């Protein structure tokens, strides 16, 4: 179904709602659907810096499924690290 068809269908049941409000609601619903179903996947690459532990990730990234360095999978840290950052 195309956007215009969705808008027309919604306005048949809710004629008082404007097109802009419907488009915003549909966009929120789409974002919610993709987050819950994890239908969209992406790969992020980060340049590692010696003695640096914390890196900023894309704010749109919802979950991290796997971390690899040189094709080696890094296991998830369950407990807090024994040492703090050097910087």
PDB file with one MODEL, atoms N, CA, C and O in Angstrom:
MODEL        1
ATOM      1  N   UNK A   1       0.847  -1.176   0.000  1.00  0.00           N
ATOM      2  CA  UNK A   1       0.000   0.000   0.000  1.00  0.00           C
ATOM      3  C   UNK A   1       0.891   1.237   0.000  1.00  0.00           C
ATOM      4  O   UNK A   1       1.850   1.324   0.767  1.00  0.00           O
ATOM      5  N   UNK A   2       0.571   2.168  -0.849  1.00  0.00           N
ATOM      6  CA  UNK A   2       1.352   3.402  -0.959  1.00  0.00           C
ATOM      7  C   UNK A   2       0.910   4.396   0.119  1.00  0.00           C
ATOM      8  O   UNK A   2      -0.155   4.257   0.720  1.00  0.00           O
ATOM      9  N   UNK A   3       1.760   5.401   0.343  1.00  0.00           N
ATOM     10  CA  UNK A   3       1.493   6.381   1.392  1.00  0.00           C
ATOM     11  C   UNK A   3       0.143   7.063   1.194  1.00  0.00           C
ATOM     12  O   UNK A   3      -0.628   7.200   2.144  1.00  0.00           O
ATOM     13  N   UNK A   4      -0.146   7.486  -0.024  1.00  0.00           N
ATOM     14  CA  UNK A   4      -1.409   8.172  -0.281  1.00  0.00           C
ATOM     15  C   UNK A   4      -2.602   7.269   0.041  1.00  0.00           C
ATOM     16  O   UNK A   4      -3.603   7.732   0.587  1.00  0.00           O
ATOM     17  N   UNK A   5      -2.495   5.986  -0.295  1.00  0.00           N
ATOM     18  CA  UNK A   5      -3.566   5.037   0.013  1.00  0.00           C
ATOM     19  C   UNK A   5      -3.742   4.885   1.521  1.00  0.00           C
ATOM     20  O   UNK A   5      -4.870   4.813   2.009  1.00  0.00           O
ATOM     21  N   UNK A   6      -2.642   4.837   2.260  1.00  0.00           N
ATOM     22  CA  UNK A   6      -2.724   4.745   3.717  1.00  0.00           C
ATOM     23  C   UNK A   6      -3.403   5.980   4.307  1.00  0.00           C
ATOM     24  O   UNK A   6      -4.265   5.875   5.179  1.00  0.00           O
ATOM     25  N   UNK A   7      -3.001   7.142   3.819  1.00  0.00           N
ATOM     26  CA  UNK A   7      -3.590   8.388   4.311  1.00  0.00           C
ATOM     27  C   UNK A   7      -5.093   8.402   4.046  1.00  0.00           C
ATOM     28  O   UNK A   7      -5.879   8.750   4.927  1.00  0.00           O
ATOM     29  N   UNK A   8      -5.490   8.023   2.830  1.00  0.00           N
ATOM     30  CA  UNK A   8      -6.917   8.020   2.485  1.00  0.00           C
ATOM     31  C   UNK A   8      -7.694   7.022   3.342  1.00  0.00           C
ATOM     32  O   UNK A   8      -8.808   7.316   3.775  1.00  0.00           O
ATOM     33  N   UNK A   9      -7.123   5.857   3.588  1.00  0.00           N
ATOM     34  CA  UNK A   9      -7.787   4.844   4.414  1.00  0.00           C
ATOM     35  C   UNK A   9      -7.984   5.351   5.838  1.00  0.00           C
ATOM     36  O   UNK A   9      -9.057   5.187   6.418  1.00  0.00           O
ATOM     37  N   UNK A  10      -6.950   5.964   6.395  1.00  0.00           N
ATOM     38  CA  UNK A  10      -7.040   6.492   7.760  1.00  0.00           C
ATOM     39  C   UNK A  10      -8.049   7.628   7.825  1.00  0.00           C
ATOM     40  O   UNK A  10      -8.817   7.718   8.783  1.00  0.00           O
ATOM     41  N   UNK A  11      -8.056   8.505   6.807  1.00  0.00           N
ATOM     42  CA  UNK A  11      -8.984   9.637   6.818  1.00  0.00           C
ATOM     43  C   UNK A  11     -10.442   9.200   6.634  1.00  0.00           C
ATOM     44  O   UNK A  11     -11.355   9.936   7.007  1.00  0.00           O
ATOM     45  N   UNK A  12     -10.667   8.028   6.070  1.00  0.00           N
ATOM     46  CA  UNK A  12     -12.039   7.517   5.969  1.00  0.00           C
ATOM     47  C   UNK A  12     -12.599   7.245   7.364  1.00  0.00           C
ATOM     48  O   UNK A  12     -13.782   7.467   7.622  1.00  0.00           O
ATOM     49  N   UNK A  13     -11.746   6.768   8.248  1.00  0.00           N
ATOM     50  CA  UNK A  13     -12.176   6.460   9.613  1.00  0.00           C
ATOM     51  C   UNK A  13     -11.995   7.637  10.563  1.00  0.00           C
ATOM     52  O   UNK A  13     -12.693   7.741  11.572  1.00  0.00           O
ATOM     53  N   UNK A  14     -11.060   8.521  10.239  1.00  0.00           N
ATOM     54  CA  UNK A  14     -10.760   9.678  11.099  1.00  0.00           C
ATOM     55  C   UNK A  14     -10.626  10.932  10.222  1.00  0.00           C
ATOM     56  O   UNK A  14      -9.516  11.428  10.029  1.00  0.00           O
ATOM     57  N   UNK A  15     -11.729  11.444   9.695  1.00  0.00           N
ATOM     58  CA  UNK A  15     -11.657  12.589   8.773  1.00  0.00           C
ATOM     59  C   UNK A  15     -11.132  13.872   9.419  1.00  0.00           C
ATOM     60  O   UNK A  15     -10.715  14.794   8.718  1.00  0.00           O
ATOM     61  N   UNK A  16     -11.152  13.934  10.746  1.00  0.00           N
ATOM     62  CA  UNK A  16     -10.690  15.153  11.430  1.00  0.00           C
ATOM     63  C   UNK A  16      -9.166  15.241  11.521  1.00  0.00           C
ATOM     64  O   UNK A  16      -8.627  16.295  11.860  1.00  0.00           O
ATOM     65  N   UNK A  17      -8.471  14.146  11.223  1.00  0.00           N
ATOM     66  CA  UNK A  17      -7.007  14.124  11.336  1.00  0.00           C
ATOM     67  C   UNK A  17      -6.392  14.587  10.022  1.00  0.00           C
ATOM     68  O   UNK A  17      -6.755  14.108   8.948  1.00  0.00           O
ATOM     69  N   UNK A  18      -5.457  15.523  10.124  1.00  0.00           N
ATOM     70  CA  UNK A  18      -4.807  16.066   8.930  1.00  0.00           C
ATOM     71  C   UNK A  18      -3.732  15.136   8.365  1.00  0.00           C
ATOM     72  O   UNK A  18      -3.271  14.205   9.025  1.00  0.00           O
ATOM     73  N   UNK A  19      -3.362  15.420   7.144  1.00  0.00           N
ATOM     74  CA  UNK A  19      -2.374  14.594   6.435  1.00  0.00           C
ATOM     75  C   UNK A  19      -1.024  14.596   7.140  1.00  0.00           C
ATOM     76  O   UNK A  19      -0.387  13.548   7.249  1.00  0.00           O
ATOM     77  N   UNK A  20      -0.580  15.744   7.616  1.00  0.00           N
ATOM     78  CA  UNK A  20       0.720  15.837   8.292  1.00  0.00           C
ATOM     79  C   UNK A  20       0.752  14.977   9.548  1.00  0.00           C
ATOM     80  O   UNK A  20       1.734  14.276   9.791  1.00  0.00           O
ATOM     81  N   UNK A  21      -0.295  15.019  10.338  1.00  0.00           N
ATOM     82  CA  UNK A  21      -0.358  14.207  11.560  1.00  0.00           C
ATOM     83  C   UNK A  21      -0.349  12.714  11.219  1.00  0.00           C
ATOM     84  O   UNK A  21       0.274  11.913  11.917  1.00  0.00           O
ATOM     85  N   UNK A  22      -1.043  12.351  10.145  1.00  0.00           N
ATOM     86  CA  UNK A  22      -1.069  10.939   9.737  1.00  0.00           C
ATOM     87  C   UNK A  22       0.306  10.485   9.289  1.00  0.00           C
ATOM     88  O   UNK A  22       0.746   9.395   9.654  1.00  0.00           O
ATOM     89  N   UNK A  23       0.990  11.300   8.507  1.00  0.00           N
ATOM     90  CA  UNK A  23       2.333  10.932   8.032  1.00  0.00           C
ATOM     91  C   UNK A  23       3.282  10.775   9.214  1.00  0.00           C
ATOM     92  O   UNK A  23       4.075   9.834   9.242  1.00  0.00           O
ATOM     93  N   UNK A  24       3.215  11.677  10.189  1.00  0.00           N
ATOM     94  CA  UNK A  24       4.069  11.568  11.376  1.00  0.00           C
ATOM     95  C   UNK A  24       3.767  10.288  12.151  1.00  0.00           C
ATOM     96  O   UNK A  24       4.687   9.609  12.607  1.00  0.00           O
ATOM     97  N   UNK A  25       2.492   9.956  12.303  1.00  0.00           N
ATOM     98  CA  UNK A  25       2.108   8.730  13.020  1.00  0.00           C
ATOM     99  C   UNK A  25       2.566   7.488  12.263  1.00  0.00           C
ATOM    100  O   UNK A  25       3.018   6.520  12.874  1.00  0.00           O
ATOM    101  N   UNK A  26       2.452   7.511  10.951  1.00  0.00           N
ATOM    102  CA  UNK A  26       2.904   6.364  10.145  1.00  0.00           C
ATOM    103  C   UNK A  26       4.421   6.195  10.242  1.00  0.00           C
ATOM    104  O   UNK A  26       4.918   5.071  10.310  1.00  0.00           O
ATOM    105  N   UNK A  27       5.145   7.298  10.248  1.00  0.00           N
ATOM    106  CA  UNK A  27       6.608   7.221  10.388  1.00  0.00           C
ATOM    107  C   UNK A  27       7.006   6.651  11.747  1.00  0.00           C
ATOM    108  O   UNK A  27       7.923   5.836  11.840  1.00  0.00           O
ATOM    109  N   UNK A  28       6.305   7.089  12.809  1.00  0.00           N
ATOM    110  CA  UNK A  28       6.582   6.538  14.144  1.00  0.00           C
ATOM    111  C   UNK A  28       6.279   5.048  14.187  1.00  0.00           C
ATOM    112  O   UNK A  28       7.032   4.269  14.772  1.00  0.00           O
ATOM    113  N   UNK A  29       5.169   4.655  13.561  1.00  0.00           N
ATOM    114  CA  UNK A  29       4.799   3.236  13.525  1.00  0.00           C
ATOM    115  C   UNK A  29       5.831   2.420  12.752  1.00  0.00           C
ATOM    116  O   UNK A  29       6.162   1.300  13.141  1.00  0.00           O
ATOM    117  N   UNK A  30       6.336   2.982  11.664  1.00  0.00           N
ATOM    118  CA  UNK A  30       7.361   2.296  10.876  1.00  0.00           C
ATOM    119  C   UNK A  30       8.646   2.138  11.686  1.00  0.00           C
ATOM    120  O   UNK A  30       9.251   1.066  11.678  1.00  0.00           O
ATOM    121  N   UNK A  31       9.066   3.186  12.381  1.00  0.00           N
ATOM    122  CA  UNK A  31      10.271   3.120  13.217  1.00  0.00           C
ATOM    123  C   UNK A  31      10.094   2.084  14.323  1.00  0.00           C
ATOM    124  O   UNK A  31      11.008   1.309  14.607  1.00  0.00           O
ATOM    125  N   UNK A  32       8.919   2.073  14.942  1.00  0.00           N
ATOM    126  CA  UNK A  32       8.636   1.118  16.010  1.00  0.00           C
ATOM    127  C   UNK A  32       8.663  -0.314  15.479  1.00  0.00           C
ATOM    128  O   UNK A  32       9.222  -1.205  16.119  1.00  0.00           O
ATOM    129  N   UNK A  33       8.065  -0.534  14.320  1.00  0.00           N
ATOM    130  CA  UNK A  33       8.034  -1.862  13.713  1.00  0.00           C
ATOM    131  C   UNK A  33       9.444  -2.368  13.402  1.00  0.00           C
ATOM    132  O   UNK A  33       9.784  -3.510  13.712  1.00  0.00           O
ATOM    133  N   UNK A  34      10.256  -1.511  12.789  1.00  0.00           N
ATOM    134  CA  UNK A  34      11.606  -1.951  12.433  1.00  0.00           C
ATOM    135  C   UNK A  34      12.462  -2.200  13.672  1.00  0.00           C
ATOM    136  O   UNK A  34      13.316  -3.087  13.661  1.00  0.00           O
ATOM    137  N   UNK A  35      12.245  -1.432  14.735  1.00  0.00           N
ATOM    138  CA  UNK A  35      13.004  -1.647  15.973  1.00  0.00           C
ATOM    139  C   UNK A  35      12.606  -2.965  16.629  1.00  0.00           C
ATOM    140  O   UNK A  35      13.468  -3.721  17.077  1.00  0.00           O
ATOM    141  N   UNK A  36      11.305  -3.244  16.688  1.00  0.00           N
ATOM    142  CA  UNK A  36      10.835  -4.469  17.347  1.00  0.00           C
ATOM    143  C   UNK A  36      11.162  -5.726  16.558  1.00  0.00           C
ATOM    144  O   UNK A  36      11.461  -6.765  17.147  1.00  0.00           O
ATOM    145  N   UNK A  37      11.110  -5.646  15.241  1.00  0.00           N
ATOM    146  CA  UNK A  37      11.352  -6.836  14.419  1.00  0.00           C
ATOM    147  C   UNK A  37      12.827  -7.005  14.079  1.00  0.00           C
ATOM    148  O   UNK A  37      13.240  -8.067  13.615  1.00  0.00           O
ATOM    149  N   UNK A  38      13.625  -5.958  14.310  1.00  0.00           N
ATOM    150  CA  UNK A  38      15.050  -5.954  13.945  1.00  0.00           C
ATOM    151  C   UNK A  38      15.221  -6.334  12.478  1.00  0.00           C
ATOM    152  O   UNK A  38      16.140  -7.067  12.114  1.00  0.00           O
ATOM    153  N   UNK A  39      14.320  -5.822  11.645  1.00  0.00           N
ATOM    154  CA  UNK A  39      14.316  -6.154  10.236  1.00  0.00           C
ATOM    155  C   UNK A  39      15.474  -5.479   9.483  1.00  0.00           C
ATOM    156  O   UNK A  39      15.914  -5.970   8.444  1.00  0.00           O
ATOM    157  N   UNK A  40      15.955  -4.361  10.014  1.00  0.00           N
ATOM    158  CA  UNK A  40      17.061  -3.644   9.376  1.00  0.00           C
ATOM    159  C   UNK A  40      18.337  -3.917  10.155  1.00  0.00           C
ATOM    160  O   UNK A  40      18.402  -3.710  11.367  1.00  0.00           O
ATOM    161  N   UNK A  41      19.342  -4.382   9.440  1.00  0.00           N
ATOM    162  CA  UNK A  41      20.648  -4.626  10.058  1.00  0.00           C
ATOM    163  C   UNK A  41      21.696  -3.801   9.335  1.00  0.00           C
ATOM    164  O   UNK A  41      21.576  -3.536   8.139  1.00  0.00           O
ATOM    165  N   UNK A  42      22.707  -3.405  10.055  1.00  0.00           N
ATOM    166  CA  UNK A  42      23.790  -2.626   9.471  1.00  0.00           C
ATOM    167  C   UNK A  42      25.106  -3.027  10.124  1.00  0.00           C
ATOM    168  O   UNK A  42      25.125  -3.631  11.197  1.00  0.00           O
ATOM    169  N   UNK A  43      26.171  -2.691   9.479  1.00  0.00           N
ATOM    170  CA  UNK A  43      27.502  -2.959  10.013  1.00  0.00           C
ATOM    171  C   UNK A  43      28.170  -1.618  10.287  1.00  0.00           C
ATOM    172  O   UNK A  43      28.182  -0.736   9.428  1.00  0.00           O
ATOM    173  N   UNK A  44      28.718  -1.471  11.471  1.00  0.00           N
ATOM    174  CA  UNK A  44      29.439  -0.251  11.828  1.00  0.00           C
ATOM    175  C   UNK A  44      30.907  -0.600  12.016  1.00  0.00           C
ATOM    176  O   UNK A  44      31.245  -1.613  12.629  1.00  0.00           O
ATOM    177  N   UNK A  45      31.757   0.235  11.490  1.00  0.00           N
ATOM    178  CA  UNK A  45      33.194   0.029  11.659  1.00  0.00           C
ATOM    179  C   UNK A  45      33.765   1.183  12.463  1.00  0.00           C
ATOM    180  O   UNK A  45      33.437   2.347  12.232  1.00  0.00           O
ATOM    181  N   UNK A  46      34.632   0.836  13.418  1.00  0.00           N
ATOM    182  CA  UNK A  46      35.246   1.826  14.291  1.00  0.00           C
ATOM    183  C   UNK A  46      36.752   1.621  14.249  1.00  0.00           C
ATOM    184  O   UNK A  46      37.227   0.487  14.315  1.00  0.00           O
ATOM    185  N   UNK A  47      37.498   2.700  14.142  1.00  0.00           N
ATOM    186  CA  UNK A  47      38.957   2.620  14.182  1.00  0.00           C
ATOM    187  C   UNK A  47      39.379   2.547  15.644  1.00  0.00           C
ATOM    188  O   UNK A  47      39.052   3.432  16.435  1.00  0.00           O
ATOM    189  N   UNK A  48      40.102   1.495  16.001  1.00  0.00           N
ATOM    190  CA  UNK A  48      40.524   1.308  17.391  1.00  0.00           C
ATOM    191  C   UNK A  48      41.743   2.151  17.718  1.00  0.00           C
ATOM    192  O   UNK A  48      42.645   2.309  16.896  1.00  0.00           O
ATOM    193  N   UNK A  49      41.758   2.688  18.928  1.00  0.00           N
ATOM    194  CA  UNK A  49      42.856   3.506  19.412  1.00  0.00           C
ATOM    195  C   UNK A  49      43.429   2.828  20.645  1.00  0.00           C
ATOM    196  O   UNK A  49      42.680   2.385  21.516  1.00  0.00           O
ATOM    197  N   UNK A  50      44.760   2.742  20.725  1.00  0.00           N
ATOM    198  CA  UNK A  50      45.408   2.088  21.853  1.00  0.00           C
ATOM    199  C   UNK A  50      44.992   2.740  23.170  1.00  0.00           C
ATOM    200  O   UNK A  50      44.923   3.964  23.279  1.00  0.00           O
ATOM    201  N   UNK A  51      44.716   1.900  24.167  1.00  0.00           N
ATOM    202  CA  UNK A  51      44.337   2.306  25.524  1.00  0.00           C
ATOM    203  C   UNK A  51      43.007   3.064  25.592  1.00  0.00           C
ATOM    204  O   UNK A  51      42.746   3.765  26.569  1.00  0.00           O
ATOM    205  N   UNK A  52      42.179   2.930  24.574  1.00  0.00           N
ATOM    206  CA  UNK A  52      40.857   3.552  24.605  1.00  0.00           C
ATOM    207  C   UNK A  52      39.811   2.443  24.674  1.00  0.00           C
ATOM    208  O   UNK A  52      39.839   1.510  23.871  1.00  0.00           O
ATOM    209  N   UNK A  53      38.902   2.541  25.620  1.00  0.00           N
ATOM    210  CA  UNK A  53      37.892   1.508  25.808  1.00  0.00           C
ATOM    211  C   UNK A  53      36.530   1.945  25.295  1.00  0.00           C
ATOM    212  O   UNK A  53      35.816   1.123  24.721  1.00  0.00           O
ATOM    213  N   UNK A  54      36.141   3.184  25.474  1.00  0.00           N
ATOM    214  CA  UNK A  54      34.788   3.635  25.147  1.00  0.00           C
ATOM    215  C   UNK A  54      34.772   4.342  23.809  1.00  0.00           C
ATOM    216  O   UNK A  54      35.607   5.208  23.547  1.00  0.00           O
ATOM    217  N   UNK A  55      33.830   3.979  22.968  1.00  0.00           N
ATOM    218  CA  UNK A  55      33.668   4.573  21.647  1.00  0.00           C
ATOM    219  C   UNK A  55      32.213   4.993  21.462  1.00  0.00           C
ATOM    220  O   UNK A  55      31.296   4.322  21.936  1.00  0.00           O
ATOM    221  N   UNK A  56      32.018   6.098  20.775  1.00  0.00           N
ATOM    222  CA  UNK A  56      30.661   6.548  20.472  1.00  0.00           C
ATOM    223  C   UNK A  56      30.133   5.742  19.287  1.00  0.00           C
ATOM    224  O   UNK A  56      30.831   5.546  18.292  1.00  0.00           O
ATOM    225  N   UNK A  57      28.899   5.282  19.409  1.00  0.00           N
ATOM    226  CA  UNK A  57      28.247   4.569  18.322  1.00  0.00           C
ATOM    227  C   UNK A  57      27.138   5.432  17.751  1.00  0.00           C
ATOM    228  O   UNK A  57      26.688   6.387  18.383  1.00  0.00           O
ATOM    229  N   UNK A  58      26.715   5.093  16.579  1.00  0.00           N
ATOM    230  CA  UNK A  58      25.620   5.796  15.919  1.00  0.00           C
ATOM    231  C   UNK A  58      24.386   5.753  16.822  1.00  0.00           C
ATOM    232  O   UNK A  58      23.980   4.671  17.245  1.00  0.00           O
ATOM    233  N   UNK A  59      23.778   6.905  17.129  1.00  0.00           N
ATOM    234  CA  UNK A  59      22.619   6.906  18.025  1.00  0.00           C
ATOM    235  C   UNK A  59      21.426   6.119  17.479  1.00  0.00           C
ATOM    236  O   UNK A  59      20.531   5.750  18.240  1.00  0.00           O
ATOM    237  N   UNK A  60      21.405   5.862  16.183  1.00  0.00           N
ATOM    238  CA  UNK A  60      20.336   5.067  15.592  1.00  0.00           C
ATOM    239  C   UNK A  60      20.505   3.580  15.816  1.00  0.00           C
ATOM    240  O   UNK A  60      19.601   2.797  15.527  1.00  0.00           O
ATOM    241  N   UNK A  61      21.660   3.187  16.331  1.00  0.00           N
ATOM    242  CA  UNK A  61      21.940   1.774  16.576  1.00  0.00           C
ATOM    243  C   UNK A  61      21.228   1.348  17.862  1.00  0.00           C
ATOM    244  O   UNK A  61      21.454   1.924  18.926  1.00  0.00           O
ATOM    245  N   UNK A  62      20.375   0.344  17.752  1.00  0.00           N
ATOM    246  CA  UNK A  62      19.578  -0.077  18.898  1.00  0.00           C
ATOM    247  C   UNK A  62      20.207  -1.224  19.671  1.00  0.00           C
ATOM    248  O   UNK A  62      20.128  -1.258  20.899  1.00  0.00           O
ATOM    249  N   UNK A  63      20.826  -2.160  18.974  1.00  0.00           N
ATOM    250  CA  UNK A  63      21.472  -3.293  19.638  1.00  0.00           C
ATOM    251  C   UNK A  63      22.783  -3.612  18.947  1.00  0.00           C
ATOM    252  O   UNK A  63      22.958  -3.355  17.756  1.00  0.00           O
ATOM    253  N   UNK A  64      23.688  -4.170  19.707  1.00  0.00           N
ATOM    254  CA  UNK A  64      24.944  -4.668  19.157  1.00  0.00           C
ATOM    255  C   UNK A  64      24.881  -6.182  19.259  1.00  0.00           C
ATOM    256  O   UNK A  64      24.836  -6.739  20.355  1.00  0.00           O
ATOM    257  N   UNK A  65      24.880  -6.836  18.121  1.00  0.00           N
ATOM    258  CA  UNK A  65      24.747  -8.290  18.110  1.00  0.00           C
ATOM    259  C   UNK A  65      26.093  -8.998  18.203  1.00  0.00           C
ATOM    260  O   UNK A  65      26.198 -10.083  18.774  1.00  0.00           O
ATOM    261  N   UNK A  66      27.116  -8.375  17.637  1.00  0.00           N
ATOM    262  CA  UNK A  66      28.401  -9.059  17.579  1.00  0.00           C
ATOM    263  C   UNK A  66      29.514  -8.021  17.433  1.00  0.00           C
ATOM    264  O   UNK A  66      29.330  -6.988  16.790  1.00  0.00           O
ATOM    265  N   UNK A  67      30.667  -8.307  18.035  1.00  0.00           N
ATOM    266  CA  UNK A  67      31.846  -7.462  17.888  1.00  0.00           C
ATOM    267  C   UNK A  67      32.969  -8.340  17.362  1.00  0.00           C
ATOM    268  O   UNK A  67      33.249  -9.405  17.913  1.00  0.00           O
ATOM    269  N   UNK A  68      33.609  -7.884  16.289  1.00  0.00           N
ATOM    270  CA  UNK A  68      34.712  -8.636  15.702  1.00  0.00           C
ATOM    271  C   UNK A  68      35.908  -7.714  15.508  1.00  0.00           C
ATOM    272  O   UNK A  68      35.765  -6.543  15.158  1.00  0.00           O
ATOM    273  N   UNK A  69      37.095  -8.276  15.744  1.00  0.00           N
ATOM    274  CA  UNK A  69      38.344  -7.585  15.452  1.00  0.00           C
ATOM    275  C   UNK A  69      39.179  -8.531  14.610  1.00  0.00           C
ATOM    276  O   UNK A  69      39.507  -9.635  15.044  1.00  0.00           O
ATOM    277  N   UNK A  70      39.525  -8.098  13.402  1.00  0.00           N
ATOM    278  CA  UNK A  70      40.277  -8.925  12.455  1.00  0.00           C
ATOM    279  C   UNK A  70      39.629 -10.301  12.285  1.00  0.00           C
ATOM    280  O   UNK A  70      40.310 -11.325  12.350  1.00  0.00           O
ATOM    281  N   UNK A  71      38.317 -10.320  12.070  1.00  0.00           N
ATOM    282  CA  UNK A  71      37.542 -11.547  11.855  1.00  0.00           C
ATOM    283  C   UNK A  71      37.533 -12.488  13.057  1.00  0.00           C
ATOM    284  O   UNK A  71      37.239 -13.674  12.912  1.00  0.00           O
ATOM    285  N   UNK A  72      37.850 -11.974  14.232  1.00  0.00           N
ATOM    286  CA  UNK A  72      37.788 -12.763  15.463  1.00  0.00           C
ATOM    287  C   UNK A  72      36.641 -12.202  16.296  1.00  0.00           C
ATOM    288  O   UNK A  72      36.614 -11.010  16.600  1.00  0.00           O
ATOM    289  N   UNK A  73      35.700 -13.059  16.661  1.00  0.00           N
ATOM    290  CA  UNK A  73      34.555 -12.629  17.432  1.00  0.00           C
ATOM    291  C   UNK A  73      34.958 -12.399  18.887  1.00  0.00           C
ATOM    292  O   UNK A  73      35.622 -13.241  19.491  1.00  0.00           O
ATOM    293  N   UNK A  74      34.558 -11.262  19.444  1.00  0.00           N
ATOM    294  CA  UNK A  74      34.879 -10.896  20.814  1.00  0.00           C
ATOM    295  C   UNK A  74      33.699 -11.284  21.701  1.00  0.00           C
ATOM    296  O   UNK A  74      32.561 -10.905  21.425  1.00  0.00           O
ATOM    297  N   UNK A  75      33.969 -12.035  22.757  1.00  0.00           N
ATOM    298  CA  UNK A  75      32.898 -12.448  23.663  1.00  0.00           C
ATOM    299  C   UNK A  75      32.432 -11.270  24.494  1.00  0.00           C
ATOM    300  O   UNK A  75      33.191 -10.343  24.776  1.00  0.00           O
ATOM    301  N   UNK A  76      31.186 -11.326  24.874  1.00  0.00           N
ATOM    302  CA  UNK A  76      30.589 -10.259  25.663  1.00  0.00           C
ATOM    303  C   UNK A  76      31.131 -10.286  27.085  1.00  0.00           C
ATOM    304  O   UNK A  76      31.244 -11.352  27.691  1.00  0.00           O
ATOM    305  N   UNK A  77      31.464  -9.122  27.613  1.00  0.00           N
ATOM    306  CA  UNK A  77      31.952  -9.001  28.977  1.00  0.00           C
ATOM    307  C   UNK A  77      30.767  -9.061  29.929  1.00  0.00           C
ATOM    308  O   UNK A  77      29.861  -8.232  29.848  1.00  0.00           O
ATOM    309  N   UNK A  78      30.768 -10.029  30.821  1.00  0.00           N
ATOM    310  CA  UNK A  78      29.650 -10.216  31.739  1.00  0.00           C
ATOM    311  C   UNK A  78      29.836  -9.398  33.014  1.00  0.00           C
ATOM    312  O   UNK A  78      28.881  -8.813  33.524  1.00  0.00           O
ATOM    313  N   UNK A  79      31.050  -9.357  33.522  1.00  0.00           N
ATOM    314  CA  UNK A  79      31.333  -8.635  34.768  1.00  0.00           C
ATOM    315  C   UNK A  79      32.111  -7.366  34.456  1.00  0.00           C
ATOM    316  O   UNK A  79      32.729  -7.276  33.396  1.00  0.00           O
ATOM    317  N   UNK A  80      32.096  -6.382  35.351  1.00  0.00           N
ATOM    318  CA  UNK A  80      32.874  -5.171  35.134  1.00  0.00           C
ATOM    319  C   UNK A  80      34.350  -5.498  34.989  1.00  0.00           C
ATOM    320  O   UNK A  80      34.832  -6.447  35.607  1.00  0.00           O
ATOM    321  N   UNK A  81      35.081  -4.730  34.182  1.00  0.00           N
ATOM    322  CA  UNK A  81      36.510  -4.998  33.996  1.00  0.00           C
ATOM    323  C   UNK A  81      37.297  -4.793  35.278  1.00  0.00           C
ATOM    324  O   UNK A  81      36.924  -3.976  36.119  1.00  0.00           O
ATOM    325  N   UNK A  82      38.397  -5.542  35.427  1.00  0.00           N
ATOM    326  CA  UNK A  82      39.236  -5.445  36.617  1.00  0.00           C
ATOM    327  C   UNK A  82      40.032  -4.150  36.632  1.00  0.00           C
ATOM    328  O   UNK A  82      40.337  -3.619  37.699  1.00  0.00           O
ATOM    329  N   UNK A  83      40.370  -3.637  35.448  1.00  0.00           N
ATOM    330  CA  UNK A  83      41.138  -2.410  35.350  1.00  0.00           C
ATOM    331  C   UNK A  83      40.306  -1.308  34.716  1.00  0.00           C
ATOM    332  O   UNK A  83      39.460  -1.570  33.861  1.00  0.00           O
ATOM    333  N   UNK A  84      40.552  -0.073  35.142  1.00  0.00           N
ATOM    334  CA  UNK A  84      39.872   1.065  34.521  1.00  0.00           C
ATOM    335  C   UNK A  84      40.655   1.525  33.297  1.00  0.00           C
ATOM    336  O   UNK A  84      41.702   0.959  32.983  1.00  0.00           O
ATOM    337  N   UNK A  85      40.166   2.529  32.615  1.00  0.00           N
ATOM    338  CA  UNK A  85      40.867   3.088  31.474  1.00  0.00           C
ATOM    339  C   UNK A  85      42.113   3.818  31.934  1.00  0.00           C
ATOM    340  O   UNK A  85      42.146   4.379  33.029  1.00  0.00           O
ATOM    341  N   UNK A  86      43.135   3.807  31.095  1.00  0.00           N
ATOM    342  CA  UNK A  86      44.386   4.487  31.420  1.00  0.00           C
ATOM    343  C   UNK A  86      44.292   5.987  31.200  1.00  0.00           C
ATOM    344  O   UNK A  86      45.091   6.750  31.744  1.00  0.00           O
ATOM    345  N   UNK A  87      43.316   6.412  30.405  1.00  0.00           N
ATOM    346  CA  UNK A  87      43.192   7.859  30.126  1.00  0.00           C
ATOM    347  C   UNK A  87      42.006   8.423  30.830  1.00  0.00           C
ATOM    348  O   UNK A  87      41.735   9.619  30.720  1.00  0.00           O
TER     349      UNK A  87
ENDMDL
END
